[in-house]
Structure formats: structure tokens, C-alpha cells
Amino acid sequence: MVTKKLAKTEPKAVEAYAILDPERMNDAIDVVAENLGTGGVQIGQLDRITIPPGGGLAFNVQTETGIKPFQTITGIIVLAPQQNAYWEQTMEDNPGAAPICFSADSVTGIGDPLGTGQAGPYPCATCPKNVWGSDPKGGKGKACRDLRPLFVLQPGDFLPVIVQTSRMSLKRVASYFTLLARKGIPYFGVVTEIGLAQAKNDAGIVYSELTFAMKEAVDKEKRPLIKQYQEILKTHAAQPPAAAEVTGAPPAGTAGEEDYNPFAEEDEDRLHCPGEPPPAD
């Protein structure tokens, strides 16, 4: 649950995030422009942190000294675009494939999802591939995938990492953001700790899903700086991912998206703020 009062970011914490200081924010923009050139931030070059398979409880994170396991990822979620992507082949068959239709905003898809020979644009709301029950494997889910990559800026960094959400974690992302919205807090207005928890589907197969906890709030006067930083990312964040960059396909032995039910009652005990007891039954 969201507490009524969140502790304001202490000076030391503010110093850890370059984009929360106007002078260092300009330095960050200059460094990005100098190192990455006129092409700007290339999303494909950002480190991606994926959900481990088989119920794993540690992220594999690229560090300066190699890949290391981390139980949590802490930082400011500076961008969390809602997207849709449709792959004609399964990701296992062609992991390097780009989607044949992609929507950067979950509103308008660009591509040819229906095989008509005409490459859109198509309204996502009325696309047959975006309807529950259209899963080609016979599940209750959709043929088109809902995506919500989380661009997480960690302390001391100028560029974010991308935490790739799975289909089973989408509801938890939405629940966490809803809890924040209920208190009038944008998702980028807090430092968030992202962890992992084990879950089990009806077939008894264990898989991992994301958990979220607020660590501290960002002062309101600092939020415009984050909005400015968002503008640097938004255009490039609209690039469609390759199949291998999107994780969270249903565990082996399941059908489609049956583990992700957007209408299921939310279990909020893993979304509450640290130090606050979970809601009573």
C-alpha cells in the first residue's frame, strides 16, 4: 500500500541522480550528445535486464566488471511506454525477428498484422490480433503482445537500463502505478525497488514475476527535470524490439497468456510500501 507520507529525497540521494540537479542534468545531455553523436540514444545499445526463467530470484546485470546477479534493481523509472507488438512466428522459432506490426503507444499499429499486403496504420483497439482469445496456441490471451519496458535510471548513471516486463508482470506494473496515482504521485516521482517473486500457474509450473516497492519520494520541484530527460528518450523508445529482447513468454507447458488475467483480483501484499503492513484479508 502507498503510505500517506513519503520521506522527501535527502540531499545525498539527490546527488546520486544526475538528472535531479540542473547543472549535472546539462552535463548528462552534453555527455550523451558527445558520446552517442547525432543519432542520440539508441535503445538497442542500452543494457536490458530480463526476468530470469524457472522462478529465478536474481537479475543478471551487466556491470563494469562483468555480469553479476542482483536480487533487486533500484532507481527512478524515468519512462514506461505502453506498447504492442505482433510476431507472426513464435519467438523460439525466430528470436532475432522484428515484429511485423508495432505500436509505440498501444493506440496505432504500424505493419501488416492481418497479411493484407498493406502496412497500416491500424487502430489497436479494433485489431483482431489484439483481442483476448486470439492466442494462436489456443490460450485465453492475445496474439498481439502488450509490452511495457521500464527505463530505470540507477544512482550515478546518465543512461537508464531497460527492465523488460513479462506478460505475467504487466498487471503488477499497472497495480503499482495505480497505487501511486491514487496518491497523486507520478511513477517517476519516486525511487523504486524492483524485485522478483516466485509464482505458480494452474499447471504447477513455477515462474518469476516482478515486484515493486517505493523507497523514497522525489521532491516535486525536481520532477520537471525528469520530464526534460524523458523527452530525450521518448523518440528512441519508440523503436520496435527484436523477439529475443522481449522476455516473459508463458512457461513451457502453458497455453498463451492464461497466467496474465487483467480482470483478476489484485493481490496487493507484494506491492505495499516497506514498513507498512499488508492489507488485511
QUINORNOR-V615700 format. One record per helix or strand of 2 or more residues. SS is the DSSP state (A for helix, B for strand). FROM is the first residue (numbers start at 1). TO is the last residue. If there is no record, write none. Layout:
ss:SS from:FROM to:TO
ss:SS from:FROM to:TO
This chain:
ss:A from:11 to:16
ss:A from:18 to:20
ss:A from:22 to:39
ss:A from:43 to:45
ss:B from:48 to:49
ss:B from:59 to:63
ss:B from:66 to:70
ss:B from:73 to:79
ss:B from:83 to:86
ss:B from:101 to:103
ss:B from:108 to:111
ss:B from:122 to:123
ss:A from:124 to:126
ss:A from:128 to:130
ss:B from:145 to:147
ss:B from:150 to:153
ss:B from:161 to:163
ss:A from:167 to:182
ss:A from:187 to:189
ss:B from:190 to:200
ss:B from:206 to:217
ss:A from:220 to:237
ss:A from:243 to:245
ss:A from:268 to:270
